[in-house]
Amino acid sequence: MDKTRFILVVALSLVIMLLWDAWQRDYGDFKAEEETVTAETGADKPADLPEIVTDEADSPAVSVEEKAPEEGIEVITDVFRIKIGTQGGTIYRADLLDYSLSLDEPDKPVHLLNNDETLVYIAQGGLLSKGPAPTHTAAFSSPQSIYRMSDDEDILEVPLYWEDDSGIRVKKTFRFQRDKHLITVKYEVTNQSEAAWSGRAYNQLQRTPAPKRKSGMVYTYTGAVISSDENRYEKISLDDIEEEKLSRSFAGGWAAMIQHYFVTALIPGSSSDVYNYYTLYLDPRTSGLGVPRYVIGMTSPQKTVSAGESGLFEEKLYLGPKIQSKLEAIAPNLELTVDYGMLWFIAKPLFWCLQQFHHFTNNWGWSIILVTLMLKLLFYNLSAAGYKSMANMRRVQPRLVAIKERYKNDRARLNKAMMDIYKEEKINPLGGCFPILIQIPVFIALYWVLLESVELRQSGFIFWLKDLSTPDPYFILPVVMGVTMFIQQKLNPAPMDPVQEKVMMTLPFVFTVFFAFFPSGLVLYWVVNNILSIAQQWLIVRNMERSGLKT
């Protein structure tokens, strides 16, 4: 009996440690409204970027200003409100019009890229060449200052122009499509000089560290990611960027900065071309920027444009939510930015089931309940065996207490007497713990599903639960969960060890406080699971007591 209780305590402690580890890793990130940027134009504070390609002459320079440029191009589509600087064509603001900042501010969109004193987060790009080429510090011009997608348009193109006295002309075009968060970025080079022009395109994301978090929310990994055939999903934290410069070349990959629910990804125009992927760190002690800057980017293969001819570079930029079905269609493995961790092979089927139930209920709360019921049915026989084992343990509890009192000073005889009872009654003392251990991976996988899925963001259930991705504002669900845990304990045989009994009695209170800060969707799963477990256990125990059967 002591072994059983010890394993149960260890199992529950493992859950707490795993969740606490996830909490610590997630809670240090930032809120959506703080995801803002400062544009980087001007040449008064230059900071040379390290070499990003094999030819040193192709390394550009980046410069920044303390404030975003007052002049720029505004682009409005059905899903975007974007600000593009004419100097460099840098995107220094991107509002997602189809995602509100919060339920309390439905008219305020999520600021994925923006200008704020607390954070720099921008998308840059340009051309690199030994000869004349516009980097993201070059001055472009555009025939309009405002571009708006009309109701009868499905495509909106925003052109920017650059020209050098030598005869090199560049047209940089941003192409937007209706109902899509994917932007095509083109560089059309026209060579009217007398010599051939060679160069490559680069695109990069630059940001500063996240500001100090505000309480009340849980967030996942924020940092850089690259994908290749060798490693489909490789995280590169901001600390990694600071410690070591990355430079790799491969085909069929992509680079991104990810955060909770949203991703900004750089995607090559052709999956067969070999691109160079790099990271850069701008030290504030040498750059004069005041705060460190972290960069991840990619450069295209070199192209040569003969005199009198034109050449085209084309890449893609994704600015939007982490919706797996859409990301899968954009680039291989891009859906992995919805990071389910090591238990992804359990999490992905769980999310698929959630989606299928949502098609019928149109409510993510009911979908969670139905998935919980499905899991309960799946583990029914396993759970039933565990509950029968615990019922038998409870039935022989008086005999175990008696022999413990009889042999309290003789540990060896006590253990032998207990094992004799288990053998006589055909009881497995570990039978009650095994179902709990089996369900721990499922619980952790579902935790990541509910935490990572943008579909649950601002999705309500019933009554006071307006957003299943945030904690219960009135702590009702955590309290109900604590009560159900307490009831479950009362249905189980009490530990013979007074210390273990006290530990077990504190667990409902510990879990109540702990879960008060977790997404209400996760707590909803735990509450429903507990209620179903109580019903199943009560029914099994009652039937066994009536019939007097043993396992």
Buried (B, 14 or more C-beta within 10 A) or exposed (E): BBEBBBBBBEBBEEBEEBBEEBBEEBBEBBBBBBBBBBBBBBEEBBBEBEBBBEBEEBBBEBBBBEEBBEEBBBBBBBBBBBBBBBBBBBBBBBBBEEBBBBEEEEEEBBBBBBBBEBBBBBBBBBBBBEBBBBBBBBEBEBEEEEBEBEEEEEEBEBBBBBBBEBBBBBBBBBBBBEEBBBBBBBBBBBBBBEEEBBBBBBBBBBBBBBBEBEEEBBBBBBBBBBBBEEEEBBEBBBEBBBEEBBBBBBBBBBBBBBBBBBBBBBBBBEEEEEBBBBBBBBEEEEBEBEEBBBBBBBBBBBBEBEEEEEBBBBBBBBBBBBBBEBBEEBBBBBBBBBBBBEBBEBBBEBBEBBBEBBEEBEBBBBBBBBBBBEBBEEBEEEBBBBBBBBBBBBBBBEBBEEBBEEBEEEEEEBEEBBEEBBEEBEBBBBBBBBBBBEBBBBBBBBBBBBBBBBBBBBBBBEEEBBBBBBBBEEBBBBBBBBBBBBBBBEBBBBBBBEEBBEBBEEBBEBBBEBBBBBBBBBBBBBBBBBBBBBEBBBEBBEEBEEEEEEB
